[in-house]
Amino acid sequence: MKRLPTWREMHMDTTPEVEAIQFAFYRSAPTWKKLKMMSDLNRSMRTLAMSGMRKRHPNATPEELRYRLAELLYGSEIAEKMCSVAVDKGGQKSE
């Protein structure tokens, strides 16, 4: 199994001084602020993922795109339970 990168390897462009400031902020931030930051990050991730889905599947309906996002995030089995539209591996819509 491939080793995951360390924090330092992923943030080589951040100086230790700035990193200390960031960690101090994260430690001192109230819980509501941390939850808000995570919610905003999740919303941004979903927006970017949907943008990529639209680009890869320009003729897909909004329902198909939602299914594809659910499949990406949760897997086929859960996506099929969540969505009324399923998409086969060939990209064709199936009801």
DAPE-V207990 format. One record per backbone hydrogen bond with DSSP energy under -1.0 kcal/mol. CO is the residue of the C=O (numbers start at 1). NH is the residue of the N-H. If there is no record, write none. Layout:
co-><CO	CO>
nh-><NH	NH>
This chain:
co-><6	7	11	15	16	17	18	19	20	21	22	23	24	25	30	31	32	33	34	35	36	37	38	39	40	41	42	43	44	45	46	47	48	49	50	51	52	53	57	61	62	63	64	65	66	67	68	69	70	71	75	76	77	78	79	86	88	92	94>
nh-><10	11	14	19	20	21	22	23	24	25	26	27	28	29	34	35	36	37	38	39	40	41	42	43	44	45	46	47	48	49	50	51	52	53	54	55	56	57	60	65	66	67	68	69	70	71	72	73	74	75	79	80	81	82	83	94	91	88	86>
